[in-house]
Amino acid sequence: MNPADESPWWDRDRHAGRRPLLLARGRIQAAIRDWLGAQGFVEVDPLALAVSPGNEVHLHAFETRQIGNDGLARPIYLHTSPEFAMKKLLAAGEGRIFAFSHVWRNRERGVLHSPEFTMLEWYRTGQDYRVLFEDCAQYLRHAAECAGAEMLRFRGVACDPYATPEVMTVAQAFRELAGIDLLSTCDGAETDADALRAQAEGQGVRLAPDDGWSDILSRVLVEKVEPHLGHGRPLILDRYPAAEAALARRAADEPREAERFELYACGVELANGFGELTDPVEQRRRFQQEMQEKARIYGERYPLDEDFLAALAFMPPASGCALGFDRLVMLATGAPRIDEVLWTPIP
């Protein structure tokens, strides 16, 4: 059925059909809260308004105006992640923190996307980022248990939430699933778009003439790699190329890779985690590079959060991860699309 042909979400009959999924959502959230509390985490509640919504090329924010006591209007944004605020709390001395935050992302609407959604984000200071792999596995188990599900399911694909996640590097996934030698197109954080283009087109991936290296990587990932991840058992896609590090540290043993991973189940990306970068000079360089590319593609850029960059110098070594909570609920309950597990979906 076309969602446009359905009754509104507040129709009594439709709500009665969705209600079991929404109650399962509450049980899953409570179980994860309890588990994190038992692990010594403190729940925090970052405010949604931010001077910068994030500085990644393809993230699009909701912008509004803040009217000061002087009557002047200044731009301010709804955050696309609570990351900057939570890292400031780490700089302030917090050690283990988590938040269930509503976040907002423009230009995102579909089966797996809502312009407003809930993100579970958590940080551990002084621990290797790979400890987050087990955190993710625990969330899958709790979600399945609370929903009474033996398997996670999406579009005919099943995944065992109780199985230990498989770990595969991005380079390995590109080689085995797409026939592409990704790292051969990298030199540290520098990349060769022509070399990656030649390999991608050789594998039948259609590209736009102005696609850069990052665009080509994304197209291959979406078309050739992601649909095969997390079938039967969860999968951790580890060690992203350094050029895609975002806010992650470079890998100590391989300058072409970074301490960044993503969690997949049923071909769906659920989480994105980092060994966190704490070098403010390098972070500024990356932000500026990202905003130059954003201006080239979309004709806009977002300001840098200077307070965040200042706080990075005081932030201890840490690992952190963000998980799409609504997607986790979808897979645990077998819901066909994200709107079915949102209490009040956007029209």
N, C-alpha and C positions, 0 to 999 in steps of 0.2 A: 504494500500500500504506500502511495506517495504521502509523506508527512503533511504536505499541504492539504490533502483531502481529509485528514483526521480532525476530530473534534479538538477544541483547545485543551491544554493540559489540565485546566481546572474543572473540566467536565467530570461529573461524579463517576460515571462509568469508566472513563479513561483513567482517572486517578485511582480508582479501586484496582485496576489492572496493574498500575505502576507501583502501588503502595508496598507490596512485598519486597520489591527491589530497593525502595527507599529505606525501609526498615533494616534491610541487610546492610545498606550503606552505613547506617548509624552503628550497627554492631561491629562492623569492620573498623570504623574509625575509633570506637571505644577500645577495641582489642589492641590496636596499634598504639594508642595512647598509653594503655596499661603496660605494654611491653617496653616502650621507650622509658616510661617512668621507672620500671624495675631495673633498667640499664643505667639509671642515674642521669637521665636527660631532664632538662628543665624546658617546659613549654613556654614559648615567647609569642608575642602578638604584634608583629611589625605593622605599622600604619601603612596604608596603601598609597598615599600621596608621596611623590618623590621628585627631586629636582632633575633627576635623570632616570628614565625608565629602563636603562640598559643600553649597551653600545655594541650590539651585534647587528650585522648587515640586514638580516631578514626578519628581525623582530620589529613589529609595528605597534606603537603604543596609542592609547587614548590620551589626548591632550586636553587640558582645560585651563582656566585662568584663576589665579589666586589674587583676590583684591586685598591689598594691604591696608593698614590703618591710615596710610597717606592717600588712599583712594586710587592708587595706581595698580594696574593689572600686570601680573607677571605669569609667564607660562609655568605650568606644573603638570605632572603626569601621574596617571594610575600605573603602579608598578607592574612590570611583566614578570617579576620574580621578587621575593623578599631578600634576595642574595646580598645586595649591598648593605641593607640594614642589619642583617644577621652577622655579617662579617665585622661590622662596626662593634657589635656586641662581643664578638670574640676578641677584638682589640681591647675592649673595655674590661676583659677578664673572665668572661663566661667560658666554660670548657666544653660541655655537651648540651646543645640546644636543638629544639625542633619547633616547627610551626606548621599548622594547617592554615594556609593563607589563600584567600581569594585573590586571583591575579587576572589581568586583563591583557588580551592580545588582539589587535585589530587585524583585518584581512584573514581571519581564521574562522571558518565555519564549515562544518561537515559532519560526517558520521563519527569521527574521532575528535572533532574540534568544536569548541564553543568559545565565543569571544570573552566570556567570563567563566573561569573554572577554578577548581581547588587544587593547590599544589602542596604536597607534603615535602618539606625541605628540612634537612637535618645536618648537623656538623659535629665532628669529633676532633678535638685538638690532640696533637701528639701521636696520632695513629696513621699507619699506612692506609692509602686509599682502598686497598683490596679488602680491608675489613668491612667495607660497605657492601661487598658482594653478599656476605652472609646476612647483613641487615635486609637487603632486598629479598633474599630467599625467605626470611622470616615473615615479611609482609605478605608474600604470596601465600604462604601456609595459613596465616591468620585470616586472610580474605576468604580463602576456600572454606576453611572451617566455619567461619561465621555465616557464610552463604549456604552451607550444607552441600558444597560441591566437591565431587571427586576430581574433576578436571576443570581447568579454565577453558573457555570456548569463545571463538569469534569466527564467523563466516565459514563454518564447517571445519575449522582447524582446532585441535585439542592440544592441551599442554598440561603436564602433570605438575601441579604446584608444590608437591611434596618431594620432587626429585631435586638433587643437587644441580644447580645451574651449570651448563657447559660453558667453558670459557674459550673464546676464539678471538684472535687479534683482527683488527680491521684489515691489515695486509693479507692475512690468511683467508679471510672471507672474500676479499676481492679476487684473490688468486683462485680459490676453489669454486666460487659461485659465479664469478663474472669473467674469469680467464684474463685478469688484468694484474700486472706487476705494479702495484701502486707506489711502493717505496722507490722504485726506479725513477719516478717522476719527481722525487723530493731530494733536496740537498739542504739538510737542516730544516729550517722553516721556509726556505725558498722552494718554489715549485715551477714545474715546466708544463704549462697548459697545452702546448702543442704535442708533447709526448703523450700526455694523458688522453688528449682528443683522438690521436691516432689509434690508441689501443681501444678506446670506448667505441669509436665508429667501426673498428674492426670486429667488435662484438655485437654490432647491430643497434647501438644506442643512438637515437636521433638527437642532434644537438643544434642549438641556435648559433649563428655565426659569431655572436659576441659573448658566448659562454666562456667564462674564465675557468681556471683550474677548480676552484671551489664549487662552481655551478656544475661542472662535469662530474665531480665526485658525488654531488648530491643526486644527480640524475641516475648514475650507475647504482648508487645505494638504494634508491627508491625502486628502480626497475628490476635490478638483477639480484640484489642482496637481501634487503629487508623482508620480502615476501617469504623467504625460506628460513627465517630465524625464529627460534622458539617453538618449533614443531615437536610435539612429543615431550619435550622438557624445556625449561627456561634456558635462555642463552645470554651470557654477558659478552658483548662486543667491546673488546678492550683495546687500549693503546691506539687512539686516534692519531693521525698524522699531526706533527707539530704545528703545521699551518692551520689546523682546525682545533687548536688547543683552547681557544676562547680564554677562560680564566684559570686554566690548568697549568701545572708545572710541566716542564720538559722531562722526559724519561732520562734517568741518570746514565743508562747503559746504551741508549740509542738516540742520537740528536734529531733523528727524523720523526720520532714518536713522542707522545705526551701521555701523562697520567690522566687519561680521560676514558670513561667507559659508558656504555648504554645497556640497559636491561631490556630484553625482548621476551615476549610470550605470545604465541599464536600469530607471529608476524607483526605484532604491534609493539612499538617503542613505548616503554613504561617509565623509564628513569634515565637520568643523565648525571653522572658523578665525576668528581675531580679529586686529584691531589692538588690542593689549592695553591695558586700562585700568590706569593706574598711580596714580590718585588714591585714597588710602585712605579719605577722607571720603565720596566718592561711592560707592565700593565698599561701605562699611559701610551706607550708606543703602539701596542696592539689596539687599544681603543681608537686612537687617531687613524690607524690604518683601516679599521673597520668602518669608521665614519666616512672616510674618503671613498671607500667602495660603495657605501650606502648612498652617498651623494651622486655617484656616477650612475647607479642603477635606478634609484627612486627620486633623485632630486631633493633629498632632505637629509638632515643629520640631527642627532640629539646631543645636548650638552654633556660634558663630562661631570661626574660627581666628584668635585675636588675634595670634599670631606672624606669620601670613600678612599680616594687615592692616598690621602694623608694618613688615614687609619691603617692602611695596609702595612705601613712601616712598623706598626706596633702589634700586628696580628701574629700570633704564634703559628707554627706549622700545623696544618689542619687538613682534614679531608671532609668533603661535603657532597650531598646528592639531593636532587630534586626529582620527585616522582609525581606523575599525573594521577592523582587519587581517583578521579572520576573514571579514568580508563581501567584502573585496577578493579573498581566495583563492576564495571561493564563485563570484564572477563570472568569475574567470579560468579556473577548472576546470570551470565549468558545474554545480557541485554544487547539488542542489535545496533544501538547507537547511543551516543553520549546523552542526548536529551532525556532518555528513559531513566537515567539515574541522577538527574538534577531535580531538586525539589520544585524549583520554579524556573524552568528553562526559558531562555530568551526567545520571543516570537520570531 
